[in-house]
């Protein structure tokens, strides 16, 4: 056999090793630095539900088609919906619901007008400008749809991935099982760190470097 380059030798070794097939079902926080064994797909929509992107009033946009500063539109405020609360009432023409950022959009509403752009008088909100359909609304699934790919097979899990996966309700993911690795250091002159050196001896740095690298 002729001489081999380092790269050729590495490729030969990798071919003989084959592919690790064993998989560990691992809690997401413990998977940082591990290699995904399968593609990960979104089990839910992001956002999960259609919601308000701002603090304001959920309305029917068509109610504001003729709104102007000279002839503002007045809508009846029927309820207030905050984050985590399901709206109780469906919005009809001439009505509005006060919503906070991230709150579920009430049924019947198709837009949200910024709270800073209106004035309130008792149980009515006064709107002086036309509001477009879909304005300040985050539609369910617009960022990520159910079944869409989140992370590909072979991806090395990062800290930021922990947050993304947890936000999708994913608690465990399949990662490639870590191989068992044995490291041998040879040489009469080598001494493990933490032990006293004898005459003509040196501390074994390479073994510790390799151990850290394979982790």
N, C-alpha and C positions, 0 to 999 in steps of 0.2 A: 504494500500500500504506500502510495506517495505521501508527501507532506500535505497537511490540511491547514487552511487558514483558521483563525479563531472563530470566525463567523460560520464556516462550514462545519466545524466541530460542534458548535452550539446547535446548529440546525439538525445535525445527526442525533445529538442527545435528545432534543425535543421530539423528534420523530419517534424515537424509541420509547419515550415516556408516554406518548399518547395524550388523550384528553381526559381530564378528570370528570367523571360522570356522576359522582355522588353529590347529593344536594342536601343542604341543611335548611330547614324551615326556621328562620331566625327572626326574633323580635326586631322591629325596625331600628330602634336606638342602638342595638348591638351589631348592626350590619355595616356600620361605617368602615370603609376600607375594604369591604368584601366585594366579590365579583358576582353580579346577578346571573343566576343560572337560567332564567327565563325572562321573556318580555313582561313588563308590568303594564296593565291597562287600568284606566280609570273606572271604578265601580259606580261612580255617581257623576252628575253634572257639576260643573263649576262655572258660575254660581249654581248652587243646588236649586234655588228658586229665583224667579224674577223679582228684583228688588230695587229700591231707590238708591241712587248713587250719591245723593245729597240730602241735606235737611231741607224740607220744603213741603209742598202740597201735591198729592197725587190727584190727577184730574183726567177728564176726557179732553183731549186736545181740541176737538171740534168745538167745544164750548168757548174757545178763545179766538176763533177765526176772525171775529169782527172787533176784538179787543183793541183799544187805543187809549192814549192818555186823555183824549177828549171824551171818549165813551168807554170807560173801563167796564169789565165784566165782574159781577159779584156772584160768588158761589157760596153755598151753605156748607159749613164745616160739620161733617157728620160724626167723626171720631178721630182719635189720635192713635197711631200705630208706631210702636217703638221696636227696636231690634229684639228678635226672639218672640214677638207676639204675632199671632195670626189675626188678620183683619176679620172683624165680625160682619161688616156690612159691605155690600156691593155698591159701587159708585154708579149713580144714575146721572143723567144730564142735569147740570145745575148744581152738582155737589162736588165736594172736595174732602180729602182726608189728610190731616197733618201727619207727615211721616219723618222719621229720623234716618240718617245715613245707614244703609244696610237693612232697613226694615222691608218686610215683604210688601210687594205692591198689591193693593186691594184689587179684587175682581172688578172689571169694568173700566179701570184706569189704564191709560196708555202713555202717560207722560207725567213728569214731575216738574213743577216750577219752583225755582230757588226761593227760599224763605226771604232772602234779601231783596228779591225783585217784586215783592208784593207787600200789601199792607192789610192788616187784619182789623176788623171792626166787629167786636162781639163774636158772634158765631158765624161770621162771614169773612171771606177773603176777597180782596179786591185786586184784580189782575189787569194791568194796563198795556200788556204786549202779547202778541200771539205766541203760543207755545207749540212747537212742532211735535208730532207724534214720535214717541221713542226718546224724547229729550230727557236726559238725566236718569235713564232707566238702564239697569244692567239685566239683560235677558238671561234666563236659565240656560246654562251650557255654552254661553258665548266665549268663555275662556277655554273650556275643555268639556267635551261631550262624553257621555257614558260609552265606554268601550274604546276610546281613543288611547293611543300609546302614550305612556308617561315616561318610562325609562326602558332602554333596549337591553336585551341579553348581552352580557359581557361588560356592562357599565359598572364602574367602580363607585360604590355608594359614598356620597359626600354628606357633610353635615346639612347642607341646604336641602338635600333630598329627604332627610328625615322629616323636616317641616312639611315639605310638599306631600309626602306619602301620608303623614299623619292627618293633614288637612283633608285628604280623600277618605279617611276612615280606615286606611290600611294599617294593620298592626303587625303583620308578619310578612316576610318576603323570602323567596327561595334564592339562596346563594350557594355558590360552589364551595364544597367542603374543603377546608384547608388541608393540604397534604402534610404528611408526617415527614419531617426532614431531620436527618442526622448530620452533625458537623464534627469532623475529626481534625484536630490539630496535632501534627507530629513534629517532634524535635526535642532532643534532650534539654535544650536551652529554655524551653517554654514553661512559664509559671502562670497560673491563673491569677488575675487581679484579686487583691485581698489577702494574698499569701506572701510571706517574706521571700525576697530574692536570695538565691544562693550565688556563689562565685560563678561568673561567666553565664549567668542566666538573664533572660529578659521576659517582660510580661507579654502574655498572649493577647495581642490586640485584634488580630485578624478573626479569631473565632467569635469574639463578641461583636465585631462589625458584621460578620456574616449572619449571626443570630438575629441581630436587629434588622438586617436587610430582608431576611426571609419572612419576618413577621408582617 
